[in-house]
């Protein structure tokens, strides 16, 4: 099916465009961008595979792999490796929990001597 090849071509282009970021040791890509992109690539790969679109699935898996490398080795911060995704998920979970229970974040809290205005 020709659509499978079109999706593969798009994925190959994405891989080509992401390669310089993976190679650049000074690149800093925020986890807030890279983790969702990695996740979406993996979900697309799984979805294409269940639809019998093998080429599209392989292409999306390649894109997810590139984003995984970016998450692991090109995120700002002192840590490298796949654990960056876990740290991001925990941080996101804490933020969601704070917003649900209404606890102010550090930036929102006001020192006793300061006005809230």
KAMOLIN-V716629 format. One record per pair of residues at least 4 apart in sequence whose ideal C-beta (glycine too) atoms are under 8 Angstrom apart, sorted by the first residue. I is the first residue (numbers start at 0). J is the second residue. Records with the same first field share a line. If there is no record, write none. Layout:
# KAMOLIN-V716629
I->J + J
This chain:
# KAMOLIN-V716629
0->4 + 52
1->5
2->6 + 52 + 55
3->7 + 52 + 53 + 54 + 55
4->8 + 54
5->9
6->10 + 47 + 52 + 54 + 55 + 58 + 59
7->11 + 54 + 55 + 57 + 58
8->12 + 58
9->13 + 58
10->14 + 55 + 57 + 58 + 59 + 61 + 62
11->15 + 58 + 61
12->16
13->17 + 62 + 65
14->18 + 58 + 61 + 62 + 65
17->21 + 62 + 65 + 66 + 69
18->22 + 65
19->23
20->26 + 28 + 69 + 73
21->65 + 68 + 69 + 72 + 73
23->73
26->69 + 73
27->73 + 74 + 75
28->32 + 33 + 69 + 73 + 74 + 75
29->33 + 74 + 75
30->34 + 70 + 74 + 83 + 84 + 86 + 87
31->35 + 87
32->36
33->37 + 66 + 69 + 70 + 73 + 74
34->38 + 70 + 83 + 84 + 87 + 88
35->39
36->40 + 66
37->41 + 63 + 66 + 67 + 69 + 70 + 84
38->42
39->43
40->44 + 59 + 60 + 62 + 63 + 64 + 65 + 66
41->45 + 59 + 60 + 63
42->46
43->47 + 55 + 59 + 62 + 63
44->48 + 56 + 57 + 59 + 60 + 62 + 63
45->49 + 56
46->50
47->52 + 53 + 55 + 56 + 59
48->52 + 53 + 56
52->56
53->57
54->58
55->59
56->60
57->61
58->62
59->63
60->64
61->65
62->66
63->67
64->68
65->69
66->70
67->71 + 81 + 84
68->72 + 73
69->73 + 74
70->74 + 81 + 83 + 84 + 87
71->79 + 80 + 81 + 83 + 84
72->79 + 80
74->83
76->83
78->82 + 83 + 86
79->83
81->85
82->86
83->87
84->88
85->89
86->90
87->91
88->92
89->93
90->94
91->95
92->96
93->97
94->98 + 104
95->99
96->100 + 102
97->101 + 102 + 103 + 104
103->107 + 108
104->108
109->113 + 114 + 115
